[in-house]
Amino acid sequence: MDTTLFYSFLILLMLVACGLIYLSCKQQGLLAEPIAVAPWRYLAYLLLISALAGWHVVLTPAAAFFWWLLLLGLMLAALPLLSLLKQEPLK
């Protein structure tokens, strides 16, 4: 598999996982009510661990962990800002 495609897949996997974590949080501002914690947050944790394993396939262990942690922090910090794009005021 092409490494660029694999990188894109891993980034998308992490984006979906971070989105699920954010949407299952009770302070999220995108949905009227948060999604259920039980299946979705555990699925997100599984996706994040899978992404970490995927980064270990294409990078050295130290670089894989650093890249995974960097993307995780960036995505978890940027996702709450999407609620500012909504036209209706926040609660």
C-alpha positions as CSV (number, residue, x, y, z in Angstrom):
1,M,0.0,0.0,0.0
2,D,1.2,3.5,-0.8
3,T,2.5,5.3,2.3
4,T,0.6,8.5,1.5
5,L,-2.6,6.6,1.3
6,F,-1.8,4.8,4.6
7,Y,-1.0,8.2,6.3
8,S,-4.3,9.6,5.0
9,F,-6.1,6.6,6.3
10,L,-4.5,6.8,9.8
11,I,-5.2,10.6,10.0
12,L,-8.9,9.9,9.0
13,L,-9.1,7.1,11.6
14,M,-7.8,9.5,14.3
15,L,-10.2,12.2,13.2
16,V,-13.2,9.9,13.4
17,A,-12.0,8.7,16.9
18,C,-11.5,12.3,18.2
19,G,-14.9,13.2,16.7
20,L,-16.6,10.4,18.6
21,I,-14.8,11.3,21.8
22,Y,-15.9,14.9,21.4
23,L,-19.5,14.1,20.5
24,S,-19.9,11.8,23.5
25,C,-18.8,14.6,25.9
26,K,-21.6,16.3,27.7
27,Q,-20.0,19.8,27.1
28,Q,-20.0,19.4,23.3
29,G,-21.8,22.2,21.3
30,L,-22.5,20.6,17.9
31,L,-25.4,18.4,18.7
32,A,-28.5,19.1,20.8
33,E,-27.6,16.1,23.1
34,P,-24.4,14.1,23.2
35,I,-24.2,10.6,21.8
36,A,-24.2,7.7,24.1
37,V,-20.9,7.2,25.9
38,A,-21.0,3.4,26.3
39,P,-20.5,2.1,22.7
40,W,-19.1,5.2,21.0
41,R,-16.4,6.3,23.3
42,Y,-15.1,2.8,23.7
43,L,-15.0,2.5,19.9
44,A,-13.1,5.7,19.7
45,Y,-10.5,4.4,22.2
46,L,-10.2,1.3,20.1
47,L,-9.7,3.4,16.9
48,L,-7.0,5.5,18.6
49,I,-5.1,2.4,19.7
50,S,-5.4,1.0,16.2
51,A,-4.1,4.2,14.8
52,L,-1.1,4.1,17.1
53,A,-0.4,0.5,16.0
54,G,-0.7,1.7,12.4
55,W,1.8,4.6,13.0
56,H,4.2,2.0,14.4
57,V,4.0,0.1,11.1
58,V,5.2,3.0,9.0
59,L,7.4,4.9,11.5
60,T,9.9,4.2,14.2
61,P,8.3,3.7,17.7
62,A,9.4,7.1,19.1
63,A,8.4,8.9,15.9
64,A,5.1,7.0,15.8
65,F,4.2,7.9,19.4
66,F,5.2,11.5,18.9
67,W,3.2,11.9,15.7
68,W,0.2,10.1,17.2
69,L,0.3,12.4,20.3
70,L,0.8,15.5,18.2
71,L,-2.2,14.7,16.0
72,L,-4.3,13.7,19.0
73,G,-3.7,17.0,20.8
74,L,-4.3,19.0,17.6
75,M,-7.6,17.3,16.8
76,L,-8.9,17.4,20.4
77,A,-8.1,21.1,20.6
78,A,-9.5,22.0,17.2
79,L,-12.8,20.0,17.3
80,P,-14.5,22.2,19.9
81,L,-13.9,25.2,17.7
82,L,-16.3,23.7,15.1
83,S,-19.2,24.7,17.3
84,L,-18.3,28.3,16.6
85,L,-19.3,27.9,13.0
86,K,-22.9,27.2,13.9
87,Q,-25.3,30.0,13.2
88,E,-27.4,29.6,16.3
89,P,-26.2,30.8,19.7
90,L,-24.7,28.3,22.1
91,K,-26.6,27.3,25.3
